[in-house]
Amino acid sequence: MQPLISKSYPKLNIFLKIIGRREDGFHLLSSRFVIAKGALFDTLSVESSSKGFVLEGEFGCNIESNTIYKAKCAMQELAKNGRVDSEIADFIQSLKVCVQKHIPEGAGLGGGSANAASFVHSVCELCELELDVEDYAFIAQRCGADVAFFLQRTPSANVGGVGEEVVSFVENLPEFEIYTPEIVCSTPAVYRDFATKNRAFSPLPREWLATPSAQILQKHTLEELNDLYTSALCIAPELESVSKDLGSGWFFSGSGSSFFRIKL
């Protein structure tokens, strides 16, 4: 089998509003996710392996915590439950996955989630397999909520819940410039700060859901668009000087640490 090569591009949060909290402690968000196609991407290679499932790459976690490994297990579980052909479980177990990582971790760009979705899409292509929305939800639930967005293969979407509600938004996206300082922001730590400081939930301006991303960025500031920025500053105070050095027109993606702007 010839290696199947694919690219995983990062996502950006045009806006991210925390609108509530579930009984289990997870925060509810309303956000616009967009794919930032450009020079920054990870490359995923999938090929046959004679040594069972192999995952190679410079990851900052053990294999059991890796989103690709979780996606692999979720797809095998789909086979075990009869959702897909049982032979697919054995096929997945005989794959070697190599990732050339360029999307930084702890940067609010969803690199790990993008990799997991690319792996799922690669398996589907190799097996001529079609998964439905229910299958995608099953996989995302086991890998991480952001995976749901990447699985949909939509360039732009309004995202709700804890990330599992994905509604495609049709728009002409501008090109983006991304700057990631050498600062790692732990998403759980940022959300813990938001919770422990009892920061107020934000009502979402409903018109944002129907407004193109470029227009939203042109009319609002970083602080207005991202409710997690203040908590990110508490976790990594040095972000404030980065923001000042970058100047106006830059925005903050997810729980950080990446800043972005429309490419000039």
LINHUNOR-V586394 format. One record per residue. N is the residue number from 1. PSI is psi in whole degrees, -180 to 180 (NA if undefined). Layout:
BEGIN
<<N & PSI> <N & PSI>>
END
This chain:
BEGIN
<<1 & 127> <2 & 141> <3 & 138> <4 & 119> <5 & 135> <6 & 161> <7 & 139> <8 & 115> <9 & 154> <10 & 164> <11 & 158> <12 & 149> <13 & 109> <14 & -46> <15 & 155> <16 & 106> <17 & 132> <18 & 113> <19 & -4> <20 & -172> <21 & 135> <22 & 166> <23 & -27> <24 & 3> <25 & -14> <26 & 138> <27 & 144> <28 & 134> <29 & 161> <30 & 121> <31 & 159> <32 & 114> <33 & 136> <34 & 149> <35 & 130> <36 & 89> <37 & 128> <38 & -146> <39 & -16> <40 & 117> <41 & 159> <42 & 152> <43 & 128> <44 & 129> <45 & 129> <46 & 126> <47 & 176> <48 & 149> <49 & 138> <50 & 2> <51 & 22> <52 & -171> <53 & 128> <54 & 133> <55 & 119> <56 & 139> <57 & 165> <58 & 88> <59 & 149> <60 & 30> <61 & 168> <62 & 165> <63 & -36> <64 & -23> <65 & -7> <66 & 137> <67 & -31> <68 & -44> <69 & -41> <70 & -39> <71 & -41> <72 & -46> <73 & -38> <74 & -41> <75 & -36> <76 & -33> <77 & -36> <78 & -40> <79 & -41> <80 & -34> <81 & 1> <82 & 10> <83 & -31> <84 & 169> <85 & 133> <86 & -27> <87 & -20> <88 & -32> <89 & -44> <90 & -38> <91 & -45> <92 & -37> <93 & -16> <94 & 26> <95 & 149> <96 & 125> <97 & 123> <98 & 131> <99 & 125> <100 & 105> <101 & 127> <102 & -28> <103 & 119> <104 & 151> <105 & 155> <106 & 35> <107 & 0> <108 & 21> <109 & -5> <110 & 30> <111 & -45> <112 & -40> <113 & -39> <114 & -41> <115 & -44> <116 & -44> <117 & -40> <118 & -39> <119 & -47> <120 & -45> <121 & -36> <122 & -44> <123 & -42> <124 & -40> <125 & -43> <126 & -33> <127 & 1> <128 & 49> <129 & 136> <130 & 120> <131 & 151> <132 & -178> <133 & -37> <134 & -40> <135 & -43> <136 & -42> <137 & -39> <138 & -46> <139 & -46> <140 & -37> <141 & -30> <142 & -14> <143 & -33> <144 & 141> <145 & -36> <146 & -21> <147 & -32> <148 & -42> <149 & -48> <150 & -33> <151 & -30> <152 & -16> <153 & 39> <154 & 135> <155 & -27> <156 & 141> <157 & 148> <158 & 126> <159 & 135> <160 & -170> <161 & -131> <162 & 14> <163 & -7> <164 & -16> <165 & 111> <166 & 118> <167 & 113> <168 & 139> <169 & 121> <170 & 121> <171 & 163> <172 & 108> <173 & 142> <174 & 171> <175 & 147> <176 & 150> <177 & 134> <178 & 135> <179 & 122> <180 & 111> <181 & 168> <182 & 60> <183 & 128> <184 & 125> <185 & 119> <186 & 118> <187 & -48> <188 & -38> <189 & -40> <190 & -44> <191 & -34> <192 & -42> <193 & -43> <194 & -41> <195 & -47> <196 & -27> <197 & 0> <198 & 44> <199 & 145> <200 & 144> <201 & 150> <202 & 129> <203 & 138> <204 & 127> <205 & 114> <206 & -28> <207 & -21> <208 & -33> <209 & -22> <210 & 7> <211 & 132> <212 & 147> <213 & -44> <214 & -39> <215 & -39> <216 & -46> <217 & -33> <218 & -22> <219 & -8> <220 & 164> <221 & 167> <222 & -48> <223 & -33> <224 & -30> <225 & -26> <226 & 110> <227 & -15> <228 & -7> <229 & -43> <230 & -42> <231 & -36> <232 & -38> <233 & -34> <234 & -36> <235 & -39> <236 & 81> <237 & -25> <238 & -13> <239 & -29> <240 & -42> <241 & -33> <242 & -46> <243 & -42> <244 & -39> <245 & -36> <246 & -38> <247 & -169> <248 & 161> <249 & 1> <250 & 148> <251 & 172> <252 & 130> <253 & 126> <254 & -135> <255 & 9> <256 & 173> <257 & 12> <258 & 142> <259 & 154> <260 & 161> <261 & 165> <262 & 132> <263 & 130> <264 & NA>>
END
